[in-house]
């Protein structure tokens, strides 16, 4: 199950109380205060883990609490610090404050660490408060409460290329053709219900990642079809590839481009400006002597995008597409 958003409640550990204690040893009648400090409460950290691909762990377990610090004891013995709690999240997770919506951290690389809730300080024991005029203080500090926060976790997949097209354009078939990813492929619309990411390897030293999202339809930005809820997963891409359907009954390629550009622009102008490639798919359905893509080639040139003609089924044009996309990523 793919989950790309979750709300979590974090409670860091409370600091332990300082101790009120006095030395009691033979032949030491006035040993003085020897109360130890309380231990600090455990903090809660988030760490990006490349092995995770969903926030499902937090959908059904939204409450996390770190360990409290132990109280101080006599003979100036300090309480043990509470253990920190480490929460792993997928790379691409954005952490927001649930009340203000402010972005607190953005995990863009593996191994990044974010202090999500800080543990409370331990209280000082009475040994700290002895003075020449008060040699036997009978008080100590209480431990501080740990930080409590409610956060929104939002996953935005990180990929080099984002595939955008109408339902049944062949995005999942293309992803299966060029990578080891295995999204579901069926002969009906909206087979893809969640994003998929595949790694495309050109050779031993060259590779890039591609993200496939559910198909867009006209007025998706108003909630039609699956809406635009998955477009956030290609917000970080360097290149957007429009995949056009040449199957009988599909809208004309120019109309498909018009719909897709409109939906992308309605979501994000910045995202629409990343359309750097247009590919017509299913050319295996058209005899070679009848293939005329001059109109869509002209449109691609006006948009400043590279044009490709491919068949995800037969593999025709796939190597040219892979090389072309790799070149665009580095451009």
PyMOL commands that set and color helices and strands:
alter all, ss='L'
color gray80, all
select helices_A, chain A and resi 56-59+126-129+171-178+220-222+231-234+253-267+269-272+283-285+288-290+294-303+318-330
alter helices_A, ss='H'
color red, helices_A
select strands_A, chain A and resi 5-11+44-49+63-65+85-90+93-97+103-106+113-117+148-155+161-165+196-201+207-212+239-245+275-281+306-309
alter strands_A, ss='S'
color yellow, strands_A
deselect
rebuild
show_as cartoon
